[in-house]
């Protein structure tokens, strides 16, 4: 995508940004994160169907922040991640420049207002494959669904690749790393696995942008992203709140409205 390379080189050459976070050629036909700091390095940026990693997860890395202002190559899930992080006071106007990519088009955005307007004109519905898989799970009985997740979660060896791939998991110290008291068992056994994945799903409820990065990162191909995506869809259906749509948005699970539904109260 020549227009992306050209604009990235211009931003670096002018000193407008010190780093461009984008995609580069990886191994075995895959892409990888690329951190270009010179116009020459920006020449190796790529944009194709393999560019699926959510680059917003790098915005909080100390080694990236210390390099100065950044520009980030942002397909829709990355752009939504930036807006969700802004709603949580983790990103502010002027912190970075977003190079929104959609097919062969490039849209440069320097303000959160511009990002909101861009997202407002995009289709935020689920990926067709994930939508179909959720429908399959919804069609199961409670017993069948419970069995499905028991078998999937039992395979987890708690490498935390799902956490590392998620831009919403930005805590400097995760609950699983606390040992006084220890909230989640360390070993990869049934109880520890369930506590980890249920805790993560609840922490992402109303915050997941449905990028699927956690599922793609899993070395065992556990479709763990379906848990957080399902939670996100439920939040939208019940409260009308879509994560990653606005820079100033309330969180469904930490705010109160008098008109909220109360079917759960018996």
PENOR-V31288 format. One record per pair of residues at least 4 apart in sequence whose ideal C-beta (glycine too) atoms are under 6 Angstrom apart, sorted by the first residue. I is the first residue (numbers start at 1). J is the second residue. If there is no record, write none. Layout:
# PENOR-V31288
I&J ; I&J
This chain:
# PENOR-V31288
1&47 ; 3&106 ; 4&45 ; 4&47 ; 4&106 ; 5&42 ; 5&43 ; 5&45 ; 8&20 ; 8&42 ; 8&45 ; 9&13 ; 9&39 ; 9&42 ; 11&16 ; 11&17 ; 11&71 ; 12&39 ; 12&42 ; 13&39 ; 17&69 ; 17&70 ; 17&71 ; 17&97 ; 18&67 ; 18&68 ; 18&69 ; 19&35 ; 19&37 ; 19&67 ; 19&70 ; 20&36 ; 20&42 ; 20&71 ; 21&35 ; 21&55 ; 21&58 ; 21&70 ; 21&72 ; 22&34 ; 22&45 ; 22&73 ; 23&31 ; 23&34 ; 23&46 ; 23&51 ; 24&32 ; 24&34 ; 24&44 ; 25&46 ; 26&30 ; 26&31 ; 26&32 ; 30&50 ; 31&50 ; 31&51 ; 36&41 ; 36&42 ; 47&51 ; 47&101 ; 54&77 ; 54&78 ; 54&167 ; 54&211 ; 54&213 ; 55&72 ; 55&78 ; 56&78 ; 56&81 ; 56&82 ; 56&167 ; 57&167 ; 58&64 ; 60&170 ; 70&96 ; 71&97 ; 71&99 ; 72&96 ; 72&98 ; 73&99 ; 74&78 ; 74&79 ; 74&98 ; 74&100 ; 75&101 ; 76&122 ; 77&209 ; 77&211 ; 79&100 ; 80&209 ; 80&244 ; 81&167 ; 81&209 ; 82&91 ; 83&115 ; 83&244 ; 83&247 ; 84&209 ; 84&243 ; 84&244 ; 85&90 ; 85&91 ; 86&91 ; 86&112 ; 86&247 ; 87&247 ; 87&249 ; 91&95 ; 93&111 ; 93&112 ; 97&110 ; 98&109 ; 98&115 ; 99&108 ; 100&107 ; 100&109 ; 100&118 ; 101&106 ; 109&114 ; 109&115 ; 112&247 ; 116&246 ; 116&247 ; 119&245 ; 126&130 ; 126&131 ; 130&229 ; 134&230 ; 137&145 ; 140&144 ; 140&145 ; 149&153 ; 152&222 ; 153&193 ; 153&197 ; 155&220 ; 155&222 ; 156&193 ; 157&188 ; 158&188 ; 161&217 ; 162&214 ; 162&217 ; 162&224 ; 163&169 ; 165&213 ; 165&214 ; 165&217 ; 166&214 ; 168&204 ; 168&207 ; 173&177 ; 175&183 ; 176&184 ; 178&183 ; 184&195 ; 184&196 ; 185&191 ; 185&192 ; 187&192 ; 194&198 ; 195&199 ; 201&227 ; 201&228 ; 201&231 ; 204&208 ; 204&228 ; 205&231 ; 205&253 ; 206&235 ; 206&251 ; 206&252 ; 206&253 ; 207&243 ; 208&228 ; 208&232 ; 208&243 ; 209&243 ; 209&244 ; 210&229 ; 210&232 ; 212&216 ; 212&225 ; 214&224 ; 214&225 ; 215&223 ; 215&224 ; 215&225 ; 218&222 ; 218&224 ; 225&229 ; 235&239 ; 235&241 ; 235&252 ; 236&242 ; 239&252 ; 241&252 ; 250&255
